Amino acid sequence: MLSYVPLPELERIRSLDTAPTERAAAFADACRINTLTMIEHAGSGHIGTSFSAMDIVSWLQLEVLRDDDRYFSSKGHDAPGLYSILIGLGLLPFDKLFALRRLGGLPGHPDVLTTPQVVTNTGSLGMGISKARGFVLTDRLAGRSGDVYVLTGDGELQEGQFWESLQPTANRGLGEITVVVDRNKLQSDTWVSQVSDLGDLGRKVEAFGWAVARCDGHDLGAFSAALAELRESAPGRPKLLVADTLKGAGVGFMEPRDLPQAETSLYGFHSGAPGPATYARGLEELVARLNERLGRIGADDVRLEERAAPARTPPERPQRLIQAYGEALVAEAEREPSLVALDGDLRLDTGLVPFQERFPERFFECGIAEQDMVSQAGAMALAGLLPVCHSFACFLTPRAAEQVFNNASEGTKVLYHGSLVGLVPGGPGHSHQSVRDIALMGSVPGMAALEPYCEDETRRAVEWAVRDAEGPVYLRLVSPPWPLGFDPPAAELVEGRGTVLREGETGTFVCTGPVLVSQAWAACERLEGWGLIAVPWLRGIDGAWLAKVAQGTIVCVDNHVLPGGQGEAVLSAFAASAPEAAARTRLVGVDRVPECGANDEVLRVHGLDAEGLCASAGAA
């Protein structure tokens, strides 16, 4: 069972006759309980950063913000915490507590089209001050008043846009802007200081002309006093308050007090649901903490209500592409001493932990700075190394597009690993659903691009990229473990070609990646005479071969927008070598900004589940 603080209890806590700081702290702890339950119910979410910012955001929402003011989080990961607070204030329907990362519910990262209360979309880091400046300049033109409060992470400050935004904001004297840095000292994988130490953050920001202060972000008296001092001392300057916090604050075992200050340390509560046992431990601690706080001010213990936890079944025999990739990269590094790995603060999610452990001297942590990482890799390639850049595709490919092109223009070989591709996982929402990366990377002259559908093909793709590719390579990988519904056959990796998984006469699905291959396989089980070909190549497809083996109507399915996707590459290949096949080809893919929801919900609403593919086959 899951426990939560019902709305009447939240209203009681908000109306306690006590000091505002005590009331806000109690409200924050009640919202921590609901945030923990929200994430456990959803099956994913960001606990650590939600908890570190909870006291700050509760105080701002309860005691600081006026009707004309705006507040938003630049980091976006703390959305579950913000949602819990807005629910507790009656600004969101209470039943949304159980709709996190569900279709039609609360998206994993802020989205103004589904949740207008969040002010602006975030999730891609570093944009906050620029957006705040846009709001203030517009208000000034319109003759409106109002302050803008922006919450940032500290790992986020490695992004270049943050530093670009400081000077023009100070130059314009935008005193309406107050930035609060949630200085919990951890980013997604490890300590900020072990990735790219910020140094004396206050002095750096002051040098740009900002008014700066620092306080304990969990001491609301100190936080309130620091905000007041900044307002009084610098009315005409933008303000930045460094709030020292603890990631996971409120639950002792989620706080990093015993996490070693080492490059190899991994913080365990950045993202993901805690699981039943950990949830129960965390809930017990939070309830005791809240009741102790309520007891000190003479209030009754909190009354909880319960709700059944959703049943979850682990996938059967899933393909784990990220693990296969990590193993293959280590194997190639054993034989190729020039191979080095660069990481954008995602070594756990991109499968790089084994590489770092085996080759620490050849592992370079670059932090949340994709452009810097890619340009660094370009120089390494010019100097004789074989660099491999790693990040989520949604951040690597658009942010560093200019740097990727620059590297390619130098005629060197750089490999790019982009994971978390396509529509799933659907929970994080569109800031993390990469559906433009094939177009971006595929437009780079000389760039080879592949997306394997199974573990064995992943290993072969890594081997080909390292040993045989003459120029740069983009390797696109689905992140979550994913069952295919069949045992993939052993097959060679042949440039431009794929694997015929099912022969058909009426029609043939052409696609790649475990998500689409599994759905196309299931569609073939329902359709009469339909076949399936998995083609890992996203560019340089052998059109003559594909036209020969793909019988009947050809439906190319993209886990990507149609412009620049694999389907268009197939049509281009047909136009060059098999024009008749182009006439019997139809393209299916993502046709709008991706929806947020559970994986099955997202595939269904975009028409890319088995049922949707059956419909596409019938309409072809």
SULFEN-V882119 format. One record per residue. N is the residue number from 0. RES is the residue in one letter. PHI is phi in whole degrees, 0 to 359 (none if undefined). Layout:
n = <N | N>
res = <RES | RES>
phi = <PHI | PHI>
This chain:
n = <0 | 1 | 2 | 3 | 4 | 5 | 6 | 7 | 8 | 9 | 10 | 11 | 12 | 13 | 14 | 15 | 16 | 17 | 18 | 19 | 20 | 21 | 22 | 23 | 24 | 25 | 26 | 27 | 28 | 29 | 30 | 31 | 32 | 33 | 34 | 35 | 36 | 37 | 38 | 39 | 40 | 41 | 42 | 43 | 44 | 45 | 46 | 47 | 48 | 49 | 50 | 51 | 52 | 53 | 54 | 55 | 56 | 57 | 58 | 59 | 60 | 61 | 62 | 63 | 64 | 65 | 66 | 67 | 68 | 69 | 70 | 71 | 72 | 73 | 74 | 75 | 76 | 77 | 78 | 79 | 80 | 81 | 82 | 83 | 84 | 85 | 86 | 87 | 88 | 89 | 90 | 91 | 92 | 93 | 94 | 95 | 96 | 97 | 98 | 99 | 100 | 101 | 102 | 103 | 104 | 105 | 106 | 107 | 108 | 109 | 110 | 111 | 112 | 113 | 114 | 115 | 116 | 117 | 118 | 119 | 120 | 121 | 122 | 123 | 124 | 125 | 126 | 127 | 128 | 129 | 130 | 131 | 132 | 133 | 134 | 135 | 136 | 137 | 138 | 139 | 140 | 141 | 142 | 143 | 144 | 145 | 146 | 147 | 148 | 149 | 150 | 151 | 152 | 153 | 154 | 155 | 156 | 157 | 158 | 159 | 160 | 161 | 162 | 163 | 164 | 165 | 166 | 167 | 168 | 169 | 170 | 171 | 172 | 173 | 174 | 175 | 176 | 177 | 178 | 179 | 180 | 181 | 182 | 183 | 184 | 185 | 186 | 187 | 188 | 189 | 190 | 191 | 192 | 193 | 194 | 195 | 196 | 197 | 198 | 199 | 200 | 201 | 202 | 203 | 204 | 205 | 206 | 207 | 208 | 209 | 210 | 211 | 212 | 213 | 214 | 215 | 216 | 217 | 218 | 219 | 220 | 221 | 222 | 223 | 224 | 225 | 226 | 227 | 228 | 229 | 230 | 231 | 232 | 233 | 234 | 235 | 236 | 237 | 238 | 239 | 240 | 241 | 242 | 243 | 244 | 245 | 246 | 247 | 248 | 249 | 250 | 251 | 252 | 253 | 254 | 255 | 256 | 257 | 258 | 259 | 260 | 261 | 262 | 263 | 264 | 265 | 266 | 267 | 268 | 269 | 270 | 271 | 272 | 273 | 274 | 275 | 276 | 277 | 278 | 279 | 280 | 281 | 282 | 283 | 284 | 285 | 286 | 287 | 288 | 289 | 290 | 291 | 292 | 293 | 294 | 295 | 296 | 297 | 298 | 299 | 300 | 301 | 302 | 303 | 304 | 305 | 306 | 307 | 308 | 309 | 310 | 311 | 312 | 313 | 314 | 315 | 316 | 317 | 318 | 319 | 320 | 321 | 322 | 323 | 324 | 325 | 326 | 327 | 328 | 329 | 330 | 331 | 332 | 333 | 334 | 335 | 336 | 337 | 338 | 339 | 340 | 341 | 342 | 343 | 344 | 345 | 346 | 347 | 348 | 349 | 350 | 351 | 352 | 353 | 354 | 355 | 356 | 357 | 358 | 359 | 360 | 361 | 362 | 363 | 364 | 365 | 366 | 367 | 368 | 369 | 370 | 371 | 372 | 373 | 374 | 375 | 376 | 377 | 378 | 379 | 380 | 381 | 382 | 383 | 384 | 385 | 386 | 387 | 388 | 389 | 390 | 391 | 392 | 393 | 394 | 395 | 396 | 397 | 398 | 399 | 400 | 401 | 402 | 403 | 404 | 405 | 406 | 407 | 408 | 409 | 410 | 411 | 412 | 413 | 414 | 415 | 416 | 417 | 418 | 419 | 420 | 421 | 422 | 423 | 424 | 425 | 426 | 427 | 428 | 429 | 430 | 431 | 432 | 433 | 434 | 435 | 436 | 437 | 438 | 439 | 440 | 441 | 442 | 443 | 444 | 445 | 446 | 447 | 448 | 449 | 450 | 451 | 452 | 453 | 454 | 455 | 456 | 457 | 458 | 459 | 460 | 461 | 462 | 463 | 464 | 465 | 466 | 467 | 468 | 469 | 470 | 471 | 472 | 473 | 474 | 475 | 476 | 477 | 478 | 479 | 480 | 481 | 482 | 483 | 484 | 485 | 486 | 487 | 488 | 489 | 490 | 491 | 492 | 493 | 494 | 495 | 496 | 497 | 498 | 499 | 500 | 501 | 502 | 503 | 504 | 505 | 506 | 507 | 508 | 509 | 510 | 511 | 512 | 513 | 514 | 515 | 516 | 517 | 518 | 519 | 520 | 521 | 522 | 523 | 524 | 525 | 526 | 527 | 528 | 529 | 530 | 531 | 532 | 533 | 534 | 535 | 536 | 537 | 538 | 539 | 540 | 541 | 542 | 543 | 544 | 545 | 546 | 547 | 548 | 549 | 550 | 551 | 552 | 553 | 554 | 555 | 556 | 557 | 558 | 559 | 560 | 561 | 562 | 563 | 564 | 565 | 566 | 567 | 568 | 569 | 570 | 571 | 572 | 573 | 574 | 575 | 576 | 577 | 578 | 579 | 580 | 581 | 582 | 583 | 584 | 585 | 586 | 587 | 588 | 589 | 590 | 591 | 592 | 593 | 594 | 595 | 596 | 597 | 598 | 599 | 600 | 601 | 602 | 603 | 604 | 605 | 606 | 607 | 608 | 609 | 610 | 611 | 612 | 613 | 614 | 615 | 616 | 617 | 618 | 619>
res = <M | L | S | Y | V | P | L | P | E | L | E | R | I | R | S | L | D | T | A | P | T | E | R | A | A | A | F | A | D | A | C | R | I | N | T | L | T | M | I | E | H | A | G | S | G | H | I | G | T | S | F | S | A | M | D | I | V | S | W | L | Q | L | E | V | L | R | D | D | D | R | Y | F | S | S | K | G | H | D | A | P | G | L | Y | S | I | L | I | G | L | G | L | L | P | F | D | K | L | F | A | L | R | R | L | G | G | L | P | G | H | P | D | V | L | T | T | P | Q | V | V | T | N | T | G | S | L | G | M | G | I | S | K | A | R | G | F | V | L | T | D | R | L | A | G | R | S | G | D | V | Y | V | L | T | G | D | G | E | L | Q | E | G | Q | F | W | E | S | L | Q | P | T | A | N | R | G | L | G | E | I | T | V | V | V | D | R | N | K | L | Q | S | D | T | W | V | S | Q | V | S | D | L | G | D | L | G | R | K | V | E | A | F | G | W | A | V | A | R | C | D | G | H | D | L | G | A | F | S | A | A | L | A | E | L | R | E | S | A | P | G | R | P | K | L | L | V | A | D | T | L | K | G | A | G | V | G | F | M | E | P | R | D | L | P | Q | A | E | T | S | L | Y | G | F | H | S | G | A | P | G | P | A | T | Y | A | R | G | L | E | E | L | V | A | R | L | N | E | R | L | G | R | I | G | A | D | D | V | R | L | E | E | R | A | A | P | A | R | T | P | P | E | R | P | Q | R | L | I | Q | A | Y | G | E | A | L | V | A | E | A | E | R | E | P | S | L | V | A | L | D | G | D | L | R | L | D | T | G | L | V | P | F | Q | E | R | F | P | E | R | F | F | E | C | G | I | A | E | Q | D | M | V | S | Q | A | G | A | M | A | L | A | G | L | L | P | V | C | H | S | F | A | C | F | L | T | P | R | A | A | E | Q | V | F | N | N | A | S | E | G | T | K | V | L | Y | H | G | S | L | V | G | L | V | P | G | G | P | G | H | S | H | Q | S | V | R | D | I | A | L | M | G | S | V | P | G | M | A | A | L | E | P | Y | C | E | D | E | T | R | R | A | V | E | W | A | V | R | D | A | E | G | P | V | Y | L | R | L | V | S | P | P | W | P | L | G | F | D | P | P | A | A | E | L | V | E | G | R | G | T | V | L | R | E | G | E | T | G | T | F | V | C | T | G | P | V | L | V | S | Q | A | W | A | A | C | E | R | L | E | G | W | G | L | I | A | V | P | W | L | R | G | I | D | G | A | W | L | A | K | V | A | Q | G | T | I | V | C | V | D | N | H | V | L | P | G | G | Q | G | E | A | V | L | S | A | F | A | A | S | A | P | E | A | A | A | R | T | R | L | V | G | V | D | R | V | P | E | C | G | A | N | D | E | V | L | R | V | H | G | L | D | A | E | G | L | C | A | S | A | G | A | A>
phi = <none | 252 | 244 | 210 | 269 | 289 | 302 | 301 | 290 | 297 | 294 | 297 | 296 | 296 | 257 | 301 | 273 | 206 | 299 | 306 | 294 | 293 | 297 | 294 | 295 | 294 | 299 | 298 | 293 | 298 | 289 | 298 | 301 | 291 | 293 | 301 | 293 | 302 | 289 | 296 | 295 | 288 | 90 | 193 | 148 | 247 | 282 | 306 | 284 | 296 | 287 | 295 | 265 | 299 | 296 | 299 | 291 | 299 | 296 | 299 | 289 | 278 | 237 | 247 | 292 | 259 | 302 | 268 | 275 | 237 | 225 | 206 | 262 | 288 | 286 | 79 | 296 | 275 | 306 | 302 | 295 | 298 | 301 | 299 | 294 | 296 | 296 | 294 | 270 | 77 | 269 | 231 | 300 | 296 | 293 | 292 | 304 | 251 | 232 | 296 | 59 | 240 | 301 | 80 | 255 | 260 | 291 | 297 | 230 | 304 | 214 | 293 | 286 | 256 | 221 | 301 | 295 | 271 | 78 | 206 | 284 | 218 | 131 | 277 | 282 | 96 | 272 | 302 | 294 | 300 | 294 | 300 | 298 | 299 | 297 | 293 | 297 | 294 | 299 | 296 | 297 | 274 | 74 | 263 | 251 | 140 | 263 | 236 | 251 | 238 | 260 | 239 | 274 | 270 | 299 | 302 | 288 | 283 | 286 | 297 | 297 | 302 | 287 | 298 | 280 | 293 | 295 | 296 | 293 | 289 | 301 | 273 | 62 | 274 | 290 | 286 | 263 | 235 | 256 | 249 | 268 | 283 | 273 | 274 | 71 | 232 | 250 | 298 | 260 | 203 | 296 | 303 | 296 | 273 | 260 | 202 | 300 | 281 | 66 | 277 | 300 | 301 | 295 | 298 | 291 | 302 | 296 | 274 | 101 | 268 | 273 | 230 | 218 | 218 | 202 | 279 | 288 | 258 | 259 | 292 | 296 | 294 | 296 | 298 | 295 | 294 | 298 | 296 | 296 | 296 | 298 | 285 | 274 | 219 | 295 | 257 | 239 | 295 | 234 | 226 | 246 | 276 | 254 | 288 | 225 | 242 | 294 | 78 | 305 | 111 | 238 | 306 | 283 | 268 | 280 | 273 | 298 | 256 | 284 | 299 | 278 | 217 | 298 | 270 | 294 | 233 | 280 | 267 | 232 | 287 | 217 | 98 | 283 | 289 | 91 | 305 | 293 | 293 | 301 | 297 | 297 | 295 | 298 | 302 | 292 | 293 | 296 | 298 | 297 | 294 | 295 | 297 | 294 | 296 | 297 | 295 | 254 | 77 | 257 | 292 | 300 | 290 | 258 | 258 | 241 | 238 | 212 | 294 | 282 | 293 | 282 | 229 | 246 | 295 | 295 | 271 | 47 | 286 | 275 | 251 | 290 | 293 | 296 | 298 | 298 | 301 | 295 | 293 | 294 | 298 | 299 | 290 | 292 | 298 | 262 | 239 | 292 | 275 | 284 | 231 | 243 | 246 | 233 | 259 | 67 | 219 | 294 | 290 | 286 | 258 | 79 | 265 | 302 | 300 | 294 | 299 | 292 | 279 | 230 | 301 | 284 | 251 | 251 | 234 | 277 | 255 | 76 | 275 | 205 | 295 | 296 | 299 | 299 | 291 | 293 | 301 | 296 | 299 | 292 | 301 | 294 | 297 | 271 | 111 | 264 | 247 | 276 | 236 | 267 | 229 | 190 | 293 | 299 | 295 | 257 | 295 | 284 | 280 | 291 | 255 | 301 | 293 | 290 | 299 | 296 | 301 | 300 | 297 | 293 | 271 | 73 | 260 | 247 | 235 | 258 | 234 | 255 | 242 | 249 | 58 | 264 | 80 | 281 | 241 | 293 | 275 | 295 | 297 | 94 | 292 | 293 | 244 | 271 | 274 | 234 | 235 | 289 | 296 | 298 | 294 | 283 | 290 | 274 | 279 | 303 | 82 | 278 | 273 | 221 | 225 | 222 | 285 | 251 | 214 | 297 | 296 | 292 | 297 | 299 | 292 | 294 | 297 | 300 | 297 | 299 | 283 | 270 | 250 | 296 | 271 | 231 | 293 | 223 | 251 | 251 | 257 | 230 | 289 | 273 | 291 | 304 | 220 | 281 | 270 | 91 | 201 | 271 | 294 | 284 | 292 | 207 | 283 | 264 | 247 | 305 | 84 | 243 | 220 | 240 | 280 | 272 | 214 | 271 | 219 | 249 | 288 | 194 | 218 | 275 | 238 | 196 | 205 | 80 | 296 | 295 | 287 | 298 | 295 | 289 | 293 | 299 | 296 | 294 | 298 | 296 | 264 | 264 | 270 | 78 | 257 | 248 | 214 | 236 | 265 | 244 | 284 | 279 | 261 | 217 | 67 | 283 | 280 | 294 | 296 | 296 | 294 | 298 | 286 | 269 | 268 | 270 | 67 | 292 | 254 | 247 | 271 | 246 | 247 | 271 | 185 | 296 | 293 | 298 | 83 | 276 | 295 | 302 | 293 | 294 | 296 | 299 | 297 | 294 | 295 | 301 | 279 | 224 | 207 | 304 | 296 | 290 | 298 | 291 | 252 | 248 | 234 | 255 | 228 | 188 | 280 | 245 | 198 | 303 | 300 | 279 | 260 | 168 | 296 | 304 | 293 | 296 | 292 | 297 | 294 | 292 | 267 | 72 | 247 | 272 | 301 | 297 | 295 | 290 | 298 | 296 | 296 | 294 | 291 | 273 | 288>
